[in-house]
């Protein structure tokens, strides 16, 4: 469902330029997938940074 929303938003943005919206739809589809991946990596990095901070505090 989220990919459909990304596709629709991308197509709508691309149509504002006078294009057919196909290119925007494709970019919106991939952008929604990329956002999910980046969010997961960000959460993983935050957890890792928190774990490193806890280990440093414990070693004091």
CHARMM-style PDB file with segment names, atoms N, HN, CA, C and O in Angstrom:
ATOM      1  N   UNK     1       0.822  -1.199   0.000  1.00  0.00      PROA
ATOM      2  CA  UNK     1       0.000   0.000   0.000  1.00  0.00      PROA
ATOM      3  C   UNK     1       0.868   1.265   0.000  1.00  0.00      PROA
ATOM      4  O   UNK     1       0.551   2.249  -0.668  1.00  0.00      PROA
ATOM      5  N   UNK     2       1.966   1.219   0.762  1.00  0.00      PROA
ATOM      6  HN  UNK     2       2.223   0.419   1.305  1.00  0.00      PROA
ATOM      7  CA  UNK     2       2.835   2.395   0.825  1.00  0.00      PROA
ATOM      8  C   UNK     2       3.483   2.677  -0.522  1.00  0.00      PROA
ATOM      9  O   UNK     2       3.683   3.835  -0.887  1.00  0.00      PROA
ATOM     10  N   UNK     3       3.812   1.617  -1.264  1.00  0.00      PROA
ATOM     11  HN  UNK     3       3.649   0.676  -0.967  1.00  0.00      PROA
ATOM     12  CA  UNK     3       4.411   1.820  -2.590  1.00  0.00      PROA
ATOM     13  C   UNK     3       3.413   2.469  -3.535  1.00  0.00      PROA
ATOM     14  O   UNK     3       3.800   3.265  -4.391  1.00  0.00      PROA
ATOM     15  N   UNK     4       2.144   2.143  -3.391  1.00  0.00      PROA
ATOM     16  HN  UNK     4       1.830   1.497  -2.696  1.00  0.00      PROA
ATOM     17  CA  UNK     4       1.121   2.775  -4.231  1.00  0.00      PROA
ATOM     18  C   UNK     4       1.001   4.255  -3.929  1.00  0.00      PROA
ATOM     19  O   UNK     4       0.818   5.064  -4.838  1.00  0.00      PROA
ATOM     20  N   UNK     5       1.103   4.613  -2.664  1.00  0.00      PROA
ATOM     21  HN  UNK     5       1.252   3.955  -1.926  1.00  0.00      PROA
ATOM     22  CA  UNK     5       1.029   6.029  -2.287  1.00  0.00      PROA
ATOM     23  C   UNK     5       2.238   6.777  -2.835  1.00  0.00      PROA
ATOM     24  O   UNK     5       2.095   7.878  -3.368  1.00  0.00      PROA
ATOM     25  N   UNK     6       3.425   6.192  -2.711  1.00  0.00      PROA
ATOM     26  HN  UNK     6       3.541   5.298  -2.278  1.00  0.00      PROA
ATOM     27  CA  UNK     6       4.629   6.825  -3.252  1.00  0.00      PROA
ATOM     28  C   UNK     6       4.549   6.998  -4.750  1.00  0.00      PROA
ATOM     29  O   UNK     6       4.975   8.018  -5.293  1.00  0.00      PROA
ATOM     30  N   UNK     7       3.996   5.989  -5.424  1.00  0.00      PROA
ATOM     31  HN  UNK     7       3.650   5.160  -4.983  1.00  0.00      PROA
ATOM     32  CA  UNK     7       3.842   6.065  -6.874  1.00  0.00      PROA
ATOM     33  C   UNK     7       2.862   7.170  -7.257  1.00  0.00      PROA
ATOM     34  O   UNK     7       3.120   7.931  -8.189  1.00  0.00      PROA
ATOM     35  N   UNK     8       1.757   7.260  -6.552  1.00  0.00      PROA
ATOM     36  HN  UNK     8       1.549   6.641  -5.795  1.00  0.00      PROA
ATOM     37  CA  UNK     8       0.749   8.285  -6.859  1.00  0.00      PROA
ATOM     38  C   UNK     8       1.282   9.687  -6.611  1.00  0.00      PROA
ATOM     39  O   UNK     8       1.045  10.596  -7.407  1.00  0.00      PROA
ATOM     40  N   UNK     9       1.996   9.863  -5.516  1.00  0.00      PROA
ATOM     41  HN  UNK     9       2.188   9.126  -4.869  1.00  0.00      PROA
ATOM     42  CA  UNK     9       2.553  11.187  -5.211  1.00  0.00      PROA
ATOM     43  C   UNK     9       3.608  11.571  -6.251  1.00  0.00      PROA
ATOM     44  O   UNK     9       3.625  12.705  -6.729  1.00  0.00      PROA
ATOM     45  N   UNK    10       4.482  10.633  -6.600  1.00  0.00      PROA
ATOM     46  HN  UNK    10       4.469   9.712  -6.212  1.00  0.00      PROA
ATOM     47  CA  UNK    10       5.500  10.910  -7.615  1.00  0.00      PROA
ATOM     48  C   UNK    10       4.897  11.249  -8.961  1.00  0.00      PROA
ATOM     49  O   UNK    10       5.377  12.150  -9.649  1.00  0.00      PROA
ATOM     50  N   UNK    11       3.844  10.534  -9.345  1.00  0.00      PROA
ATOM     51  HN  UNK    11       3.454   9.802  -8.786  1.00  0.00      PROA
ATOM     52  CA  UNK    11       3.180  10.816 -10.620  1.00  0.00      PROA
ATOM     53  C   UNK    11       2.519  12.189 -10.601  1.00  0.00      PROA
ATOM     54  O   UNK    11       2.569  12.920 -11.590  1.00  0.00      PROA
ATOM     55  N   UNK    12       1.902  12.538  -9.479  1.00  0.00      PROA
ATOM     56  HN  UNK    12       1.861  11.945  -8.676  1.00  0.00      PROA
ATOM     57  CA  UNK    12       1.245  13.846  -9.378  1.00  0.00      PROA
ATOM     58  C   UNK    12       2.256  14.981  -9.479  1.00  0.00      PROA
ATOM     59  O   UNK    12       1.994  15.998 -10.122  1.00  0.00      PROA
ATOM     60  N   UNK    13       3.399  14.807  -8.852  1.00  0.00      PROA
ATOM     61  HN  UNK    13       3.612  13.981  -8.330  1.00  0.00      PROA
ATOM     62  CA  UNK    13       4.440  15.835  -8.919  1.00  0.00      PROA
ATOM     63  C   UNK    13       4.976  15.949 -10.343  1.00  0.00      PROA
ATOM     64  O   UNK    13       5.212  17.055 -10.829  1.00  0.00      PROA
ATOM     65  N   UNK    14       5.169  14.822 -11.011  1.00  0.00      PROA
ATOM     66  HN  UNK    14       4.977  13.923 -10.616  1.00  0.00      PROA
ATOM     67  CA  UNK    14       5.695  14.836 -12.375  1.00  0.00      PROA
ATOM     68  C   UNK    14       4.682  15.456 -13.345  1.00  0.00      PROA
ATOM     69  O   UNK    14       5.083  16.102 -14.313  1.00  0.00      PROA
ATOM     70  N   UNK    15       3.407  15.275 -13.108  1.00  0.00      PROA
ATOM     71  HN  UNK    15       3.082  14.750 -12.321  1.00  0.00      PROA
ATOM     72  CA  UNK    15       2.388  15.845 -14.002  1.00  0.00      PROA
ATOM     73  C   UNK    15       2.345  17.369 -13.927  1.00  0.00      PROA
ATOM     74  O   UNK    15       1.913  18.015 -14.881  1.00  0.00      PROA
ATOM     75  N   UNK    16       2.778  17.946 -12.829  1.00  0.00      PROA
ATOM     76  HN  UNK    16       3.130  17.420 -12.054  1.00  0.00      PROA
ATOM     77  CA  UNK    16       2.791  19.410 -12.710  1.00  0.00      PROA
ATOM     78  C   UNK    16       3.685  20.046 -13.762  1.00  0.00      PROA
ATOM     79  O   UNK    16       3.454  21.179 -14.184  1.00  0.00      PROA
ATOM     80  N   UNK    17       4.713  19.305 -14.184  1.00  0.00      PROA
ATOM     81  HN  UNK    17       4.900  18.384 -13.841  1.00  0.00      PROA
ATOM     82  CA  UNK    17       5.639  19.820 -15.196  1.00  0.00      PROA
ATOM     83  C   UNK    17       5.084  19.673 -16.609  1.00  0.00      PROA
ATOM     84  O   UNK    17       5.689  20.157 -17.566  1.00  0.00      PROA
ATOM     85  N   UNK    18       3.942  19.012 -16.746  1.00  0.00      PROA
ATOM     86  HN  UNK    18       3.451  18.619 -15.969  1.00  0.00      PROA
ATOM     87  CA  UNK    18       3.363  18.794 -18.054  1.00  0.00      PROA
ATOM     88  C   UNK    18       3.712  17.450 -18.649  1.00  0.00      PROA
ATOM     89  O   UNK    18       3.351  17.168 -19.791  1.00  0.00      PROA
ATOM     90  N   UNK    19       4.410  16.614 -17.896  1.00  0.00      PROA
ATOM     91  HN  UNK    19       4.703  16.844 -16.968  1.00  0.00      PROA
ATOM     92  CA  UNK    19       4.767  15.289 -18.385  1.00  0.00      PROA
ATOM     93  C   UNK    19       3.622  14.317 -18.127  1.00  0.00      PROA
ATOM     94  O   UNK    19       2.596  14.680 -17.552  1.00  0.00      PROA
ATOM     95  N   UNK    20       3.820  13.071 -18.565  1.00  0.00      PROA
ATOM     96  HN  UNK    20       4.653  12.776 -19.031  1.00  0.00      PROA
ATOM     97  CA  UNK    20       2.774  12.062 -18.408  1.00  0.00      PROA
ATOM     98  C   UNK    20       2.673  11.554 -16.986  1.00  0.00      PROA
ATOM     99  O   UNK    20       1.618  11.052 -16.599  1.00  0.00      PROA
ATOM    100  N   UNK    21       3.717  11.663 -16.200  1.00  0.00      PROA
ATOM    101  HN  UNK    21       4.574  12.071 -16.515  1.00  0.00      PROA
ATOM    102  CA  UNK    21       3.691  11.210 -14.821  1.00  0.00      PROA
ATOM    103  C   UNK    21       4.284   9.836 -14.623  1.00  0.00      PROA
ATOM    104  O   UNK    21       4.401   9.374 -13.488  1.00  0.00      PROA
ATOM    105  N   UNK    22       4.662   9.171 -15.697  1.00  0.00      PROA
ATOM    106  HN  UNK    22       4.567   9.546 -16.619  1.00  0.00      PROA
ATOM    107  CA  UNK    22       5.203   7.821 -15.575  1.00  0.00      PROA
ATOM    108  C   UNK    22       6.567   7.840 -14.892  1.00  0.00      PROA
ATOM    109  O   UNK    22       6.832   7.028 -14.005  1.00  0.00      PROA
ATOM    110  N   UNK    23       7.421   8.756 -15.300  1.00  0.00      PROA
ATOM    111  HN  UNK    23       7.206   9.415 -16.020  1.00  0.00      PROA
ATOM    112  CA  UNK    23       8.747   8.850 -14.694  1.00  0.00      PROA
ATOM    113  C   UNK    23       8.629   9.166 -13.204  1.00  0.00      PROA
ATOM    114  O   UNK    23       9.333   8.571 -12.388  1.00  0.00      PROA
ATOM    115  N   UNK    24       7.765  10.073 -12.852  1.00  0.00      PROA
ATOM    116  HN  UNK    24       7.193  10.556 -13.514  1.00  0.00      PROA
ATOM    117  CA  UNK    24       7.549  10.417 -11.443  1.00  0.00      PROA
ATOM    118  C   UNK    24       6.987   9.255 -10.651  1.00  0.00      PROA
ATOM    119  O   UNK    24       7.336   9.063  -9.487  1.00  0.00      PROA
ATOM    120  N   UNK    25       6.113   8.475 -11.282  1.00  0.00      PROA
ATOM    121  HN  UNK    25       5.830   8.631 -12.228  1.00  0.00      PROA
ATOM    122  CA  UNK    25       5.562   7.304 -10.607  1.00  0.00      PROA
ATOM    123  C   UNK    25       6.626   6.273 -10.302  1.00  0.00      PROA
ATOM    124  O   UNK    25       6.642   5.685  -9.221  1.00  0.00      PROA
ATOM    125  N   UNK    26       7.517   6.055 -11.259  1.00  0.00      PROA
ATOM    126  HN  UNK    26       7.503   6.533 -12.137  1.00  0.00      PROA
ATOM    127  CA  UNK    26       8.603   5.094 -11.056  1.00  0.00      PROA
ATOM    128  C   UNK    26       9.551   5.596  -9.971  1.00  0.00      PROA
ATOM    129  O   UNK    26       9.954   4.826  -9.099  1.00  0.00      PROA
ATOM    130  N   UNK    27       9.908   6.872 -10.016  1.00  0.00      PROA
ATOM    131  HN  UNK    27       9.580   7.497 -10.724  1.00  0.00      PROA
ATOM    132  CA  UNK    27      10.791   7.424  -8.989  1.00  0.00      PROA
ATOM    133  C   UNK    27      10.131   7.397  -7.615  1.00  0.00      PROA
ATOM    134  O   UNK    27      10.796   7.136  -6.613  1.00  0.00      PROA
ATOM    135  N   UNK    28       8.839   7.663  -7.563  1.00  0.00      PROA
ATOM    136  HN  UNK    28       8.298   7.875  -8.377  1.00  0.00      PROA
ATOM    137  CA  UNK    28       8.119   7.606  -6.294  1.00  0.00      PROA
ATOM    138  C   UNK    28       8.085   6.210  -5.712  1.00  0.00      PROA
ATOM    139  O   UNK    28       8.167   6.035  -4.496  1.00  0.00      PROA
ATOM    140  N   UNK    29       7.963   5.215  -6.576  1.00  0.00      PROA
ATOM    141  HN  UNK    29       7.896   5.357  -7.563  1.00  0.00      PROA
ATOM    142  CA  UNK    29       7.960   3.816  -6.131  1.00  0.00      PROA
ATOM    143  C   UNK    29       9.293   3.465  -5.489  1.00  0.00      PROA
ATOM    144  O   UNK    29       9.328   2.885  -4.403  1.00  0.00      PROA
ATOM    145  N   UNK    30      10.386   3.813  -6.152  1.00  0.00      PROA
ATOM    146  HN  UNK    30      10.357   4.284  -7.033  1.00  0.00      PROA
ATOM    147  CA  UNK    30      11.702   3.495  -5.617  1.00  0.00      PROA
ATOM    148  C   UNK    30      12.049   4.360  -4.410  1.00  0.00      PROA
ATOM    149  O   UNK    30      12.736   3.901  -3.498  1.00  0.00      PROA
ATOM    150  N   UNK    31      11.580   5.606  -4.396  1.00  0.00      PROA
ATOM    151  HN  UNK    31      11.022   5.979  -5.137  1.00  0.00      PROA
ATOM    152  CA  UNK    31      11.867   6.478  -3.262  1.00  0.00      PROA
ATOM    153  C   UNK    31      11.200   5.962  -1.991  1.00  0.00      PROA
ATOM    154  O   UNK    31      11.783   6.045  -0.910  1.00  0.00      PROA
ATOM    155  N   UNK    32       9.991   5.434  -2.110  1.00  0.00      PROA
ATOM    156  HN  UNK    32       9.517   5.367  -2.989  1.00  0.00      PROA
ATOM    157  CA  UNK    32       9.325   4.916  -0.910  1.00  0.00      PROA
ATOM    158  C   UNK    32      10.083   3.717  -0.359  1.00  0.00      PROA
ATOM    159  O   UNK    32      10.173   3.559   0.859  1.00  0.00      PROA
ATOM    160  N   UNK    33      10.624   2.882  -1.210  1.00  0.00      PROA
ATOM    161  HN  UNK    33      10.551   3.010  -2.199  1.00  0.00      PROA
ATOM    162  CA  UNK    33      11.442   1.761  -0.755  1.00  0.00      PROA
ATOM    163  C   UNK    33      12.743   2.223  -0.141  1.00  0.00      PROA
ATOM    164  O   UNK    33      13.202   1.660   0.852  1.00  0.00      PROA
ATOM    165  N   UNK    34      13.340   3.248  -0.729  1.00  0.00      PROA
ATOM    166  HN  UNK    34      12.967   3.705  -1.536  1.00  0.00      PROA
ATOM    167  CA  UNK    34      14.604   3.774  -0.213  1.00  0.00      PROA
ATOM    168  C   UNK    34      14.405   4.424   1.151  1.00  0.00      PROA
ATOM    169  O   UNK    34      15.259   4.299   2.029  1.00  0.00      PROA
ATOM    170  N   UNK    35      13.298   5.110   1.332  1.00  0.00      PROA
ATOM    171  HN  UNK    35      12.604   5.212   0.619  1.00  0.00      PROA
ATOM    172  CA  UNK    35      13.022   5.756   2.616  1.00  0.00      PROA
ATOM    173  C   UNK    35      12.886   4.714   3.712  1.00  0.00      PROA
ATOM    174  O   UNK    35      13.383   4.908   4.822  1.00  0.00      PROA
ATOM    175  N   UNK    36      12.214   3.606   3.408  1.00  0.00      PROA
ATOM    176  HN  UNK    36      11.810   3.448   2.507  1.00  0.00      PROA
ATOM    177  CA  UNK    36      12.070   2.539   4.398  1.00  0.00      PROA
ATOM    178  C   UNK    36      13.426   1.959   4.767  1.00  0.00      PROA
ATOM    179  O   UNK    36      13.689   1.695   5.940  1.00  0.00      PROA
ATOM    180  N   UNK    37      14.279   1.761   3.787  1.00  0.00      PROA
ATOM    181  HN  UNK    37      14.065   1.976   2.834  1.00  0.00      PROA
ATOM    182  CA  UNK    37      15.603   1.197   4.041  1.00  0.00      PROA
ATOM    183  C   UNK    37      16.456   2.149   4.863  1.00  0.00      PROA
ATOM    184  O   UNK    37      17.119   1.726   5.809  1.00  0.00      PROA
ATOM    185  N   UNK    38      16.446   3.415   4.516  1.00  0.00      PROA
ATOM    186  HN  UNK    38      15.906   3.759   3.747  1.00  0.00      PROA
ATOM    187  CA  UNK    38      17.241   4.407   5.243  1.00  0.00      PROA
ATOM    188  C   UNK    38      16.741   4.550   6.679  1.00  0.00      PROA
ATOM    189  O   UNK    38      17.542   4.711   7.600  1.00  0.00      PROA
ATOM    190  N   UNK    39      15.429   4.493   6.874  1.00  0.00      PROA
ATOM    191  HN  UNK    39      14.779   4.362   6.126  1.00  0.00      PROA
ATOM    192  CA  UNK    39      14.885   4.584   8.226  1.00  0.00      PROA
ATOM    193  C   UNK    39      15.337   3.399   9.072  1.00  0.00      PROA
ATOM    194  O   UNK    39      15.688   3.575  10.239  1.00  0.00      PROA
ATOM    195  N   UNK    40      15.335   2.208   8.509  1.00  0.00      PROA
ATOM    196  HN  UNK    40      15.051   2.064   7.562  1.00  0.00      PROA
ATOM    197  CA  UNK    40      15.797   1.029   9.242  1.00  0.00      PROA
ATOM    198  C   UNK    40      17.270   1.155   9.600  1.00  0.00      PROA
ATOM    199  O   UNK    40      17.668   0.815  10.714  1.00  0.00      PROA
ATOM    200  N   UNK    41      18.086   1.643   8.664  1.00  0.00      PROA
ATOM    201  HN  UNK    41      17.762   1.919   7.759  1.00  0.00      PROA
ATOM    202  CA  UNK    41      19.507   1.821   8.942  1.00  0.00      PROA
ATOM    203  C   UNK    41      19.739   2.894   9.997  1.00  0.00      PROA
ATOM    204  O   UNK    41      20.647   2.770  10.819  1.00  0.00      PROA
ATOM    205  N   UNK    42      18.931   3.938   9.979  1.00  0.00      PROA
ATOM    206  HN  UNK    42      18.193   4.038   9.311  1.00  0.00      PROA
ATOM    207  CA  UNK    42      19.047   4.992  10.994  1.00  0.00      PROA
ATOM    208  C   UNK    42      18.715   4.479  12.386  1.00  0.00      PROA
ATOM    209  O   UNK    42      19.386   4.816  13.362  1.00  0.00      PROA
ATOM    210  N   UNK    43      17.677   3.664  12.468  1.00  0.00      PROA
ATOM    211  HN  UNK    43      17.132   3.389  11.676  1.00  0.00      PROA
ATOM    212  CA  UNK    43      17.313   3.087  13.765  1.00  0.00      PROA
ATOM    213  C   UNK    43      18.420   2.165  14.256  1.00  0.00      PROA
ATOM    214  O   UNK    43      18.770   2.185  15.436  1.00  0.00      PROA
ATOM    215  N   UNK    44      18.965   1.366  13.363  1.00  0.00      PROA
ATOM    216  HN  UNK    44      18.680   1.350  12.404  1.00  0.00      PROA
ATOM    217  CA  UNK    44      20.054   0.464  13.725  1.00  0.00      PROA
ATOM    218  C   UNK    44      21.280   1.246  14.200  1.00  0.00      PROA
ATOM    219  O   UNK    44      21.928   0.847  15.168  1.00  0.00      PROA
ATOM    220  N   UNK    45      21.602   2.346  13.535  1.00  0.00      PROA
ATOM    221  HN  UNK    45      21.076   2.670  12.749  1.00  0.00      PROA
ATOM    222  CA  UNK    45      22.739   3.175  13.931  1.00  0.00      PROA
ATOM    223  C   UNK    45      22.505   3.810  15.295  1.00  0.00      PROA
ATOM    224  O   UNK    45      23.432   3.904  16.099  1.00  0.00      PROA
ATOM    225  N   UNK    46      21.276   4.249  15.567  1.00  0.00      PROA
ATOM    226  HN  UNK    46      20.522   4.172  14.914  1.00  0.00      PROA
ATOM    227  CA  UNK    46      20.957   4.841  16.868  1.00  0.00      PROA
ATOM    228  C   UNK    46      21.084   3.806  17.987  1.00  0.00      PROA
ATOM    229  O   UNK    46      21.595   4.112  19.065  1.00  0.00      PROA
ATOM    230  N   UNK    47      20.625   2.603  17.733  1.00  0.00      PROA
ATOM    231  HN  UNK    47      20.210   2.355  16.858  1.00  0.00      PROA
ATOM    232  CA  UNK    47      20.752   1.540  18.731  1.00  0.00      PROA
ATOM    233  C   UNK    47      22.228   1.221  18.973  1.00  0.00      PROA
ATOM    234  O   UNK    47      22.646   1.042  20.118  1.00  0.00      PROA
ATOM    235  N   UNK    48      23.010   1.150  17.907  1.00  0.00      PROA
ATOM    236  HN  UNK    48      22.670   1.295  16.977  1.00  0.00      PROA
ATOM    237  CA  UNK    48      24.443   0.887  18.041  1.00  0.00      PROA
ATOM    238  C   UNK    48      25.157   1.978  18.815  1.00  0.00      PROA
ATOM    239  O   UNK    48      26.008   1.689  19.656  1.00  0.00      PROA
ATOM    240  N   UNK    49      24.818   3.229  18.539  1.00  0.00      PROA
ATOM    241  HN  UNK    49      24.127   3.464  17.855  1.00  0.00      PROA
ATOM    242  CA  UNK    49      25.442   4.341  19.254  1.00  0.00      PROA
ATOM    243  C   UNK    49      25.065   4.304  20.728  1.00  0.00      PROA
ATOM    244  O   UNK    49      25.896   4.587  21.591  1.00  0.00      PROA
ATOM    245  N   UNK    50      23.823   3.959  21.017  1.00  0.00      PROA
ATOM    246  HN  UNK    50      23.148   3.729  20.315  1.00  0.00      PROA
ATOM    247  CA  UNK    50      23.399   3.836  22.406  1.00  0.00      PROA
ATOM    248  C   UNK    50      24.130   2.714  23.124  1.00  0.00      PROA
ATOM    249  O   UNK    50      24.511   2.870  24.285  1.00  0.00      PROA
ATOM    250  N   UNK    51      24.331   1.589  22.455  1.00  0.00      PROA
ATOM    251  HN  UNK    51      24.022   1.463  21.512  1.00  0.00      PROA
ATOM    252  CA  UNK    51      25.051   0.466  23.051  1.00  0.00      PROA
ATOM    253  C   UNK    51      26.504   0.841  23.330  1.00  0.00      PROA
ATOM    254  O   UNK    51      27.043   0.490  24.380  1.00  0.00      PROA
ATOM    255  N   UNK    52      27.136   1.545  22.407  1.00  0.00      PROA
ATOM    256  HN  UNK    52      26.699   1.830  21.555  1.00  0.00      PROA
ATOM    257  CA  UNK    52      28.524   1.977  22.609  1.00  0.00      PROA
ATOM    258  C   UNK    52      28.602   2.934  23.794  1.00  0.00      PROA
ATOM    259  O   UNK    52      29.526   2.853  24.604  1.00  0.00      PROA
ATOM    260  N   UNK    53      27.643   3.827  23.891  1.00  0.00      PROA
ATOM    261  HN  UNK    53      26.893   3.892  23.233  1.00  0.00      PROA
ATOM    262  CA  UNK    53      27.623   4.763  25.028  1.00  0.00      PROA
ATOM    263  C   UNK    53      27.462   4.049  26.358  1.00  0.00      PROA
ATOM    264  O   UNK    53      28.098   4.416  27.347  1.00  0.00      PROA
ATOM    265  N   UNK    54      26.613   3.028  26.385  1.00  0.00      PROA
ATOM    266  HN  UNK    54      26.097   2.730  25.582  1.00  0.00      PROA
ATOM    267  CA  UNK    54      26.422   2.276  27.628  1.00  0.00      PROA
ATOM    268  C   UNK    54      27.686   1.524  28.005  1.00  0.00      PROA
ATOM    269  O   UNK    54      28.037   1.466  29.184  1.00  0.00      PROA
ATOM    270  N   UNK    55      28.377   0.946  27.031  1.00  0.00      PROA
ATOM    271  HN  UNK    55      28.092   0.992  26.074  1.00  0.00      PROA
ATOM    272  CA  UNK    55      29.620   0.219  27.311  1.00  0.00      PROA
ATOM    273  C   UNK    55      30.688   1.174  27.830  1.00  0.00      PROA
ATOM    274  O   UNK    55      31.429   0.830  28.751  1.00  0.00      PROA
ATOM    275  N   UNK    56      30.775   2.366  27.251  1.00  0.00      PROA
ATOM    276  HN  UNK    56      30.172   2.645  26.503  1.00  0.00      PROA
ATOM    277  CA  UNK    56      31.767   3.339  27.724  1.00  0.00      PROA
ATOM    278  C   UNK    56      31.484   3.775  29.152  1.00  0.00      PROA
ATOM    279  O   UNK    56      32.410   3.944  29.946  1.00  0.00      PROA
ATOM    280  N   UNK    57      30.213   3.958  29.484  1.00  0.00      PROA
ATOM    281  HN  UNK    57      29.461   3.821  28.839  1.00  0.00      PROA
ATOM    282  CA  UNK    57      29.850   4.335  30.861  1.00  0.00      PROA
ATOM    283  C   UNK    57      30.159   3.212  31.846  1.00  0.00      PROA
ATOM    284  O   UNK    57      30.596   3.461  32.970  1.00  0.00      PROA
ATOM    285  N   UNK    58      29.932   1.996  31.421  1.00  0.00      PROA
ATOM    286  HN  UNK    58      29.577   1.793  30.509  1.00  0.00      PROA
ATOM    287  CA  UNK    58      30.166   0.845  32.303  1.00  0.00      PROA
ATOM    288  C   UNK    58      31.651   0.636  32.564  1.00  0.00      PROA
ATOM    289  O   UNK    58      32.023   0.117  33.617  1.00  0.00      PROA
ATOM    290  N   UNK    59      32.494   1.026  31.636  1.00  0.00      PROA
ATOM    291  HN  UNK    59      32.192   1.448  30.781  1.00  0.00      PROA
ATOM    292  CA  UNK    59      33.942   0.833  31.781  1.00  0.00      PROA
ATOM    293  C   UNK    59      34.611   1.933  32.595  1.00  0.00      PROA
ATOM    294  O   UNK    59      35.813   1.841  32.844  1.00  0.00      PROA
ATOM    295  N   UNK    60      33.921   2.928  33.004  1.00  0.00      PROA
ATOM    296  HN  UNK    60      32.945   3.003  32.802  1.00  0.00      PROA
ATOM    297  CA  UNK    60      34.520   4.038  33.779  1.00  0.00      PROA
ATOM    298  C   UNK    60      34.811   3.619  35.168  1.00  0.00      PROA
ATOM    299  OT1 UNK    60      35.314   4.415  35.961  1.00  0.00      PROA
TER     300      UNK     60
END
